[in-house]
Amino acid sequence: MQYHKIKPGQSKERISRTEFIDVFNNANILAVRPIPVKTSPVFQLEFYI
């Protein structure tokens, strides 16, 4: 898996699994948006904090 931190209008930065888990466990998640990938059964999740 790959994990990214996106700052709207600025950048997309790859982060470690450890950093993702830390934020996921400690942040207030406001919404989750599934993003289907049309050419495969894989999908992405976008978390809004």
Residue frames as qw, qx, qy, qz and C-alpha x, y, z in Angstrom:
[[0.000, 0.888, 0.459, 0.000, 0.00, 0.00, 0.00],
 [0.376, 0.270, -0.027, 0.886, 0.97, 3.58, -0.52],
 [0.229, -0.781, -0.491, 0.312, 0.02, 6.45, 1.76],
 [0.323, 0.400, 0.145, 0.845, -0.08, 10.12, 0.78],
 [0.127, -0.653, -0.422, 0.616, -0.76, 13.39, 2.52],
 [0.285, 0.529, 0.457, 0.656, -2.45, 15.92, 0.24],
 [0.089, -0.521, -0.277, 0.802, -2.57, 19.63, 0.96],
 [0.442, 0.722, 0.530, 0.051, -5.29, 21.05, -1.34],
 [0.316, 0.946, 0.030, 0.070, -3.84, 23.34, -3.96],
 [0.213, -0.850, 0.478, 0.056, -0.27, 22.76, -2.77],
 [0.209, 0.509, -0.831, -0.078, 1.24, 19.28, -2.88],
 [0.956, -0.128, -0.121, -0.234, 0.90, 15.52, -2.61],
 [0.009, 0.654, -0.721, 0.228, 3.51, 13.97, -0.32],
 [0.801, -0.049, -0.593, -0.061, 4.12, 10.27, 0.27],
 [0.401, -0.627, 0.468, -0.477, 4.15, 9.30, 3.95],
 [0.164, 0.233, -0.950, 0.129, 5.16, 6.17, 5.83],
 [0.558, -0.368, -0.704, -0.241, 2.73, 3.53, 7.03],
 [0.434, -0.319, -0.593, 0.599, 3.65, 4.41, 10.62],
 [0.023, 0.095, 0.078, -0.992, 2.80, 8.08, 10.09],
 [0.446, -0.220, -0.525, -0.690, -0.52, 7.13, 8.44],
 [0.566, -0.371, -0.733, 0.072, -1.46, 4.82, 11.33],
 [0.287, -0.246, -0.442, 0.813, -0.57, 7.50, 13.88],
 [0.214, 0.018, -0.113, -0.970, -2.75, 10.11, 12.14],
 [0.519, -0.239, -0.669, -0.475, -5.57, 7.61, 11.53],
 [0.535, -0.368, -0.715, 0.260, -5.66, 6.62, 15.20],
 [0.318, -0.391, -0.389, 0.771, -5.34, 10.13, 16.64],
 [0.055, 0.001, -0.225, -0.973, -7.03, 12.56, 14.22],
 [0.454, 0.426, 0.541, -0.566, -10.70, 13.49, 14.07],
 [0.164, 0.086, 0.772, 0.608, -11.78, 12.03, 10.72],
 [0.371, 0.331, 0.188, -0.847, -14.62, 14.12, 9.29],
 [0.805, 0.419, 0.048, -0.418, -15.34, 12.07, 6.16],
 [0.481, -0.237, 0.776, 0.331, -14.14, 9.13, 4.07],
 [0.609, 0.593, -0.087, -0.520, -14.49, 9.16, 0.30],
 [0.743, -0.026, 0.623, 0.244, -13.97, 5.97, -1.76],
 [0.319, 0.697, -0.349, -0.539, -12.40, 6.57, -5.18],
 [0.897, 0.151, 0.415, 0.021, -12.85, 3.65, -7.60],
 [0.110, -0.519, 0.629, 0.568, -10.13, 2.94, -10.16],
 [0.734, 0.399, -0.003, -0.550, -11.93, 2.18, -13.43],
 [0.623, 0.486, -0.588, -0.174, -9.40, -0.23, -14.91],
 [0.402, 0.150, -0.863, 0.268, -9.02, -2.54, -11.88],
 [0.581, -0.579, -0.555, -0.138, -10.87, -3.83, -8.82],
 [0.485, -0.164, -0.386, 0.768, -8.65, -1.62, -6.65],
 [0.095, -0.883, -0.312, -0.338, -9.99, 1.50, -4.98],
 [0.347, 0.243, -0.370, 0.826, -8.57, 4.40, -3.03],
 [0.354, -0.763, -0.529, 0.111, -9.85, 6.02, 0.14],
 [0.195, 0.515, -0.114, 0.827, -9.60, 9.70, 0.88],
 [0.449, -0.576, -0.580, 0.361, -9.80, 10.72, 4.54],
 [0.052, 0.729, 0.059, 0.680, -10.74, 14.30, 5.42],
 [0.573, -0.439, -0.494, 0.484, -9.40, 15.56, 8.73]]
